Amino acid sequence: MRLQSNRVVRAPGVRALARLARRDGTGAAGTALAARAARVGVDRMRRAVDLAVARSPQSLFLRELVAQPGTVGAICASSPRLAARMAALVDAQQPGLVVELGGGTGVITAALLAHGIAPARLVVVEQSAALADHLRRRFPGVCVLQGDAADIGHWHASGHMPAGADGLPLPVDTIVSGLPLLSIPQPARQRILRAGAHVLAPHGRLLQFTYALRGASPWQTAGLHRQHSERVLANLPPARIDQLGHPGAVAR
Ligand SMILES: C[S@@+](CC[C@H](N)C(=O)[O-])C[C@H]1O[C@@H](n2cnc3c(N)ncnc32)[C@H](O)[C@@H]1O
């Protein structure tokens, strides 16, 4: 709506503008009207999407999926069952950090907190700015880092993650990854794998879920050993959770 003097004048709707454009034929005025009709349509669509996103995190997930399909790598967020299984494999008594890679809308983050991980020990890394903003609003006490998971070594060493009483970064006891590793191109994937394996404490544990129900874990190419594997069928699509650690580390 436009405000003219004290009168509220309703702007012509998309259909009315398109009708005018058709009637005007192919002249310049017709083209301008058609462009205006398209703009009004796009603005309305944007407002509708923003409203839906504010009402439901799943809409935000879908919007990011449409914007960056290769990066999001899933048609919907993990099921509560998968999230709960991932969280149950984390030792809540460990004093170090739990670093979640690819937080999305926070389904696994919420399960980790419900499992007893203190917010002050939890770090969530998310590449999408919109999803990272959402995570910050949803989990105010949790450290949310927006950017590429390949940078976790740098963030850990440069004081971007919670530190201990001595001011030194707490060790990364657990990495919980929801990254769609198989849809991330090779060079970028290798950087993430190297960074993750490097930052994981010697006794640490890494959990990765994947929709590939068979085959080796990409983390094995970075030198980690697979200690345990299980399937979670109650997810869309069904998933596998791999638990990995450094060679010689005792499986918990
Ligand atoms: C399959 S979704 C999983 C989301 C959530 N963890 C869940 O289980 O519902 C993958 C998430 O990883 C994020 N992501 C993809 N590549 C990334 C990268 N290189 N660094 C950080 N986050 C990334 C995507 O934006 C997306 O939110």
The ligand as an ORCA input file, in Angstrom:
! r2SCAN-3c Opt
* xyz 0 1
  C      22.442    -32.174      6.189
  S      22.318    -30.543      6.928
  C      22.276    -31.069      8.655
  C      21.673    -30.037      9.553
  C      21.438    -30.492     11.007
  N      22.672    -30.851     11.664
  C      20.492    -31.657     11.043
  O      20.950    -32.778     11.346
  O      19.303    -31.463     10.781
  C      23.970    -29.964      6.677
  C      24.290    -28.601      7.290
  O      25.688    -28.371      7.115
  C      25.903    -27.031      6.711
  N      27.201    -27.012      5.995
  C      27.469    -27.533      4.770
  N      28.769    -27.363      4.450
  C      29.345    -26.727      5.514
  C      30.672    -26.295      5.801
  N      31.672    -26.469      4.924
  N      30.910    -25.704      6.987
  C      29.905    -25.515      7.888
  N      28.624    -25.899      7.666
  C      28.344    -26.500      6.506
  C      24.697    -26.715      5.837
  O      24.471    -25.330      5.720
  C      23.585    -27.440      6.597
  O      23.003    -26.617      7.573
*
